[in-house]
Amino acid sequence: MDKLTVCTDACKGLEAAMKIVFPQAKHRECVKHQTNNMKKKFRGLRHLMVTKVDRNQAEVSVVYKDEEVRRHVMYLDQKICTCRECEVSGKPCQHALAVITTERIPNMKQYIDMAFSVEKFKAAYAGVIPNITDRNQWPQVDKGFKLQPPVAKMKKKTTGRLRKKRILSCLERIGKAIRPSKCDGCGELGHKKGSSNCPLTGTKKRKRTKKTKSTVGRKKLKTDAPKEGSSSNQPSPSKPAPNTPRTRAAAAREAAAAEAESQAQPTTIPPTKRRLPLDEPIPLEMVVSEDPSAPAKKMTPRKKQLDSKVKKASPTKT
């Protein structure tokens, strides 16, 4: 069993069994299975279908999903393909490789141009490139004219400032020097005053400020000037509105008493030419017609507060 060699398709189970059953035999992988695995993994030339008419002439069809998409003709002896890639590059194209691989032992040298040979490569670097001196030592030649730089084509002006500095490449870009920040409190580098990294930073109490009293409602109450015929008991418009709760209550009581007194006294109609004064005065009542179908207006708490204050502060007319 020393000369026994077993070829498998790289099966893990057979590899383990070989070590138990034939421990002294050699283990090899089958080349056919390796080629099939390579074809599965790599596309290669499987999408090309070759139809040979002659040894040096063949039709190569590009197949996609079992349908012929395009067809080219390859002439091996002339190194010509209808795709023209062989003539431009000097190397066989994919259609030429599909035809060449159909031969049993192909000679690849005859299908490649001589420019890619080793002899041409050595001949290209066989000579010696002469050395040159510095530019200051070059001989001065009078050309008879002065060559000016080319005039740049004016581009259409766009919005914003034009670029004057060229865009640097990745090798020329140099980052700016970063200056470390210094804390004014602890004096350490890497953070500023008030940062969470500072050991002196903590929860600070806010300083209490004096509260300013703000008048609620309108800044200044506008009162109408006293009309002719009005009673002398009406307060003057220059009297400021009460601000304390005690003065507000007193003003409210005075306003309620004045309103009750005005309701108790009947209003008299002044005599005119057409209407004579009657023995008994007729009280006048104001009737306000309200629409029962209309919804009642809702007042916000702020409007209710302002309305009550205006009623208390405004003088009553008699």
Backbone torsions as a table, in degrees:
resi	resn	phi	psi	omega
1	MET	NA	5.3	-179.1
2	ASP	-71.3	-30.0	-177.0
3	LYS	-98.2	15.7	-178.0
4	LEU	-85.2	133.2	177.0
5	THR	-130.9	128.6	-177.3
6	VAL	-115.2	127.0	177.8
7	CYS	-105.9	125.7	179.3
8	THR	-126.4	178.2	-180.0
9	ASP	-99.1	37.9	177.3
10	ALA	62.3	39.7	177.6
11	CYS	-84.1	131.3	-177.2
12	LYS	-68.9	-34.3	179.2
13	GLY	-67.5	-41.5	178.4
14	LEU	-68.2	-34.1	179.2
15	GLU	-64.8	-39.8	177.8
16	ALA	-71.2	-35.9	179.7
17	ALA	-71.1	-32.0	179.2
18	MET	-63.5	-36.3	-178.7
19	LYS	-69.3	-23.6	-178.7
20	ILE	-91.0	-46.4	-175.0
21	VAL	-79.7	-48.5	-179.1
22	PHE	-121.4	77.8	-176.5
23	PRO	-68.1	-26.1	-177.2
24	GLN	-95.4	-6.0	-178.7
25	ALA	-79.7	156.4	178.2
26	LYS	-90.7	145.2	-177.1
27	HIS	-115.5	128.2	179.4
28	ARG	-131.1	157.4	177.0
29	GLU	-102.0	143.3	-175.5
30	CYS	-72.5	134.2	-179.0
31	VAL	-70.1	-34.0	-179.8
32	LYS	-64.6	-42.4	178.5
33	HIS	-67.2	-35.7	176.6
34	GLN	-64.4	-39.3	178.8
35	THR	-66.1	-40.7	178.7
36	ASN	-65.8	-37.4	177.4
37	ASN	-66.5	-37.2	177.4
38	MET	-65.3	-38.3	178.8
39	LYS	-67.2	-33.8	178.1
40	LYS	-69.4	-38.8	-176.2
41	LYS	-79.6	-42.4	-178.5
42	PHE	-108.5	142.9	-176.1
43	ARG	-69.1	-49.4	179.2
44	GLY	66.7	-133.6	-177.9
45	LEU	-113.6	27.1	-177.0
46	ARG	-71.2	-21.6	-179.1
47	HIS	-83.2	1.3	-179.6
48	LEU	-109.5	133.3	178.8
49	MET	-115.9	123.4	-174.4
50	VAL	-101.4	131.8	174.8
51	THR	-124.1	105.7	-175.0
52	LYS	-84.0	129.9	172.9
53	VAL	-98.3	-40.1	178.5
54	ASP	-141.1	176.9	-179.7
55	ARG	-67.3	-34.7	-177.6
56	ASN	-106.3	9.7	-178.0
57	GLN	-143.1	135.8	-178.3
58	ALA	-157.9	158.7	175.7
59	GLU	-104.8	131.2	-179.3
60	VAL	-118.3	119.5	-178.0
61	SER	-108.3	136.4	175.7
62	VAL	-89.9	118.7	-175.2
63	VAL	-109.1	132.7	176.3
64	TYR	-135.4	116.7	-178.2
65	LYS	55.1	50.1	176.8
66	ASP	61.0	24.5	177.0
67	GLU	-129.7	139.3	179.9
68	GLU	-78.3	122.1	-177.6
69	VAL	-96.9	-47.4	-177.9
70	ARG	-148.2	155.3	-178.8
71	ARG	-134.2	135.9	177.6
72	HIS	-125.9	157.7	178.7
73	VAL	-116.0	131.8	-177.4
74	MET	-116.7	130.6	176.1
75	TYR	-113.4	102.7	-174.8
76	LEU	-69.1	-40.5	-176.7
77	ASP	-68.0	-29.7	179.9
78	GLN	-97.6	-6.1	-177.8
79	LYS	56.8	47.3	-178.0
80	ILE	-127.2	134.4	174.0
81	CYS	-131.0	149.4	-178.5
82	THR	-68.0	-15.4	174.7
83	CYS	-78.8	-14.3	175.0
84	ARG	68.5	12.8	178.2
85	GLU	-75.7	-34.7	179.2
86	CYS	-65.5	-38.6	-178.2
87	GLU	-71.4	-32.1	-177.1
88	VAL	-82.5	-47.4	-174.7
89	SER	-87.8	-24.5	-176.9
90	GLY	81.5	2.2	178.2
91	LYS	-117.7	152.9	-178.8
92	PRO	-66.4	138.1	178.5
93	CYS	-82.4	-177.5	-178.9
94	GLN	-66.2	-31.6	177.8
95	HIS	-69.9	-38.6	177.3
96	ALA	-66.6	-39.4	178.3
97	LEU	-64.8	-35.8	178.1
98	ALA	-64.7	-34.3	178.9
99	VAL	-78.0	-37.9	-177.7
100	ILE	-67.2	-38.4	-178.4
101	THR	-69.5	-11.4	175.9
102	THR	-75.1	-18.5	177.3
103	GLU	-76.8	158.6	-175.0
104	ARG	-74.8	-56.2	178.2
105	ILE	-126.7	87.7	-177.0
106	PRO	-77.9	149.7	175.3
107	ASN	-103.2	102.9	-172.5
108	MET	-74.0	-20.0	-177.5
109	LYS	-65.5	-34.1	-176.3
110	GLN	-75.6	-11.4	-179.9
111	TYR	-101.6	0.5	179.8
112	ILE	-110.7	142.4	-179.0
113	ASP	-66.7	153.5	-178.1
114	MET	-69.7	-14.3	179.2
115	ALA	-65.6	-21.7	179.9
116	PHE	-96.5	9.8	-178.9
117	SER	-82.9	164.2	-179.5
118	VAL	-70.4	-34.5	179.9
119	GLU	-62.0	-43.7	178.7
120	LYS	-66.9	-34.5	178.6
121	PHE	-65.8	-41.7	178.2
122	LYS	-68.9	-36.7	-179.5
123	ALA	-68.3	-29.9	-179.9
124	ALA	-67.2	-33.0	-178.0
125	TYR	-110.6	20.7	179.0
126	ALA	-74.9	-36.0	-178.4
127	GLY	-75.0	171.2	-179.7
128	VAL	-110.8	129.5	178.7
129	ILE	-83.4	121.2	-176.8
130	PRO	-68.8	148.6	178.2
131	ASN	-82.8	155.6	-179.4
132	ILE	-127.5	155.6	-179.4
133	THR	-88.3	-175.0	177.9
134	ASP	-69.5	159.1	-177.7
135	ARG	-65.2	-28.1	179.0
136	ASN	-68.5	-20.6	-178.8
137	GLN	-95.3	4.2	178.8
138	TRP	-71.7	148.0	178.8
139	PRO	-71.0	140.8	179.0
140	GLN	-83.7	126.5	-177.9
141	VAL	-119.9	131.1	178.2
142	ASP	-86.1	108.8	-177.9
143	LYS	-84.5	-17.1	-178.9
144	GLY	87.9	-1.5	177.7
145	PHE	-153.2	163.9	178.7
146	LYS	-113.5	123.0	-177.7
147	LEU	-85.8	118.1	179.9
148	GLN	-91.7	153.7	177.0
149	PRO	-66.1	152.1	-178.5
150	PRO	-65.5	147.4	179.4
151	VAL	-81.0	124.1	-178.9
152	ALA	-72.3	142.5	179.6
153	LYS	-75.1	127.4	-178.3
154	MET	-71.7	125.0	178.3
155	LYS	-84.9	159.8	177.8
156	LYS	-66.8	128.7	-175.7
157	LYS	-68.6	129.6	179.5
158	THR	-111.7	173.7	179.5
159	THR	-71.6	146.8	178.8
160	GLY	94.6	177.4	-178.5
161	ARG	-81.9	140.1	-179.1
162	LEU	-74.4	149.7	179.1
163	ARG	-77.4	129.6	177.1
164	LYS	-110.9	-23.6	-179.0
165	LYS	-101.3	134.5	-178.4
166	ARG	-72.3	160.1	179.3
167	ILE	-80.0	122.4	-178.3
168	LEU	-76.1	150.2	176.9
169	SER	-78.0	175.3	-178.4
170	CYS	-67.4	-25.9	-179.4
171	LEU	-82.4	-20.8	-177.8
172	GLU	-93.0	-14.6	-176.3
173	ARG	-73.2	126.3	179.2
174	ILE	-124.1	124.1	-178.5
175	GLY	-70.0	153.0	178.4
176	LYS	-72.6	148.1	178.7
177	ALA	-68.8	125.8	-178.5
178	ILE	-85.5	122.7	179.8
179	ARG	-91.8	119.8	-177.9
180	PRO	-68.1	139.9	178.9
181	SER	-83.8	147.4	-177.6
182	LYS	-119.1	134.7	-178.9
183	CYS	-79.1	133.8	178.0
184	ASP	-76.9	-19.3	-178.0
185	GLY	-84.3	-60.9	-177.0
186	CYS	-94.5	-16.8	178.5
187	GLY	83.6	6.4	179.5
188	GLU	-86.9	158.5	179.7
189	LEU	-93.2	152.2	175.2
190	GLY	109.0	-10.9	179.1
191	HIS	-152.9	168.3	179.8
192	LYS	-110.8	172.1	-179.6
193	LYS	-67.6	132.9	-177.5
194	GLY	92.8	-3.3	179.1
195	SER	-75.6	158.5	178.7
196	SER	-70.4	-18.9	178.9
197	ASN	-79.5	-13.5	-179.5
198	CYS	-76.1	130.9	-179.8
199	PRO	-70.3	-18.7	-178.9
200	LEU	-86.6	-7.2	-178.4
201	THR	-78.9	128.7	178.5
202	GLY	-149.6	-173.6	179.2
203	THR	-80.0	118.3	-179.1
204	LYS	-104.7	139.5	178.3
205	LYS	-78.7	143.9	178.6
206	ARG	-77.6	144.1	177.1
207	LYS	-78.3	131.6	179.5
208	ARG	-77.2	135.0	178.3
209	THR	-107.0	155.2	179.8
210	LYS	-68.3	132.8	-179.6
211	LYS	-81.5	134.5	178.1
212	THR	-99.9	132.3	179.3
213	LYS	-75.1	129.2	180.0
214	SER	-115.0	131.4	179.6
215	THR	-74.4	131.5	-179.5
216	VAL	-85.0	136.3	177.5
217	GLY	99.4	-152.9	-179.0
218	ARG	-72.2	149.0	-178.8
219	LYS	-68.5	-39.7	-176.4
220	LYS	-142.5	127.3	-179.5
221	LEU	-80.6	129.6	178.4
222	LYS	-93.7	123.1	179.1
223	THR	-116.4	143.0	-179.9
224	ASP	-73.9	150.9	178.3
225	ALA	-69.8	151.0	-179.5
226	PRO	-68.5	130.7	-179.3
227	LYS	-88.0	166.3	178.8
228	GLU	-69.4	139.5	179.6
229	GLY	88.1	-3.7	179.2
230	SER	-79.6	160.9	-175.7
231	SER	-73.1	154.6	-179.3
232	SER	-77.8	-9.7	-179.7
233	ASN	-78.3	-5.8	-177.7
234	GLN	-69.6	132.9	-178.9
235	PRO	-69.7	153.1	-179.5
236	SER	-72.1	148.8	-179.9
237	PRO	-68.8	-17.6	-178.3
238	SER	-79.2	-7.2	-179.0
239	LYS	-70.8	126.7	-178.1
240	PRO	-71.2	152.4	179.6
241	ALA	-72.1	143.9	180.0
242	PRO	-67.5	143.1	-177.0
243	ASN	-115.4	-26.5	-177.7
244	THR	-88.9	155.3	179.3
245	PRO	-60.2	-34.9	-178.6
246	ARG	-68.2	-45.4	178.9
247	THR	-67.4	-33.1	177.9
248	ARG	-65.5	-42.3	179.8
249	ALA	-66.1	-40.3	178.3
250	ALA	-64.7	-41.9	179.7
251	ALA	-66.3	-36.4	178.6
252	ALA	-65.8	-40.7	178.8
253	ARG	-65.2	-40.6	178.1
254	GLU	-64.5	-41.0	179.7
255	ALA	-65.5	-39.6	179.6
256	ALA	-66.8	-39.0	179.2
257	ALA	-67.0	-40.7	179.4
258	ALA	-66.2	-36.6	179.5
259	GLU	-69.0	-38.8	178.1
260	ALA	-67.3	-37.7	178.8
261	GLU	-66.9	-39.0	179.0
262	SER	-67.9	-32.4	178.7
263	GLN	-73.9	-30.6	-179.0
264	ALA	-73.7	-36.8	-179.8
265	GLN	-77.5	127.8	178.5
266	PRO	-76.3	148.0	179.0
267	THR	-87.1	134.5	-179.9
268	THR	-100.3	147.1	179.0
269	ILE	-92.5	126.4	-179.9
270	PRO	-67.1	142.5	-179.4
271	PRO	-70.2	145.2	177.0
272	THR	-127.9	179.4	180.0
273	LYS	-68.1	-39.1	-176.1
274	ARG	-87.2	-26.8	-175.4
275	ARG	-120.2	125.9	179.1
276	LEU	-92.1	153.9	178.4
277	PRO	-68.7	136.8	-179.9
278	LEU	-89.0	162.4	179.3
279	ASP	-65.8	-43.4	-177.8
280	GLU	-111.1	124.9	179.1
281	PRO	-68.5	141.7	179.8
282	ILE	-99.2	118.0	178.8
283	PRO	-70.9	141.4	178.6
284	LEU	-100.1	135.5	178.9
285	GLU	-124.3	139.0	178.3
286	MET	-93.0	123.3	-179.3
287	VAL	-107.0	122.0	178.9
288	VAL	-107.8	120.0	-179.5
289	SER	-83.2	124.3	178.6
290	GLU	-112.6	137.9	178.4
291	ASP	-83.4	115.5	-178.1
292	PRO	-68.5	-25.8	-178.3
293	SER	-75.2	-23.4	-177.4
294	ALA	-71.8	137.8	179.9
295	PRO	-72.9	146.7	179.3
296	ALA	-69.2	141.1	-179.3
297	LYS	-76.8	134.4	179.3
298	LYS	-91.9	133.4	179.3
299	MET	-110.9	138.1	177.9
300	THR	-75.3	159.6	177.9
301	PRO	-57.1	-34.3	179.5
302	ARG	-66.1	-43.2	179.2
303	LYS	-66.7	-37.8	177.7
304	LYS	-62.9	-41.1	-179.8
305	GLN	-65.0	-43.7	179.1
306	LEU	-65.7	-39.6	-178.7
307	ASP	-64.8	-40.9	179.7
308	SER	-67.5	-37.2	179.9
309	LYS	-70.2	-37.3	178.6
310	VAL	-66.2	-39.4	178.9
311	LYS	-64.7	-38.6	179.5
312	LYS	-71.5	-36.7	-175.3
313	ALA	-85.0	-26.0	-176.1
314	SER	-75.5	138.1	-179.9
315	PRO	-73.6	151.4	179.0
316	THR	-94.2	144.6	-179.9
317	LYS	-100.9	141.0	179.1
318	THR	-111.2	NA	NA
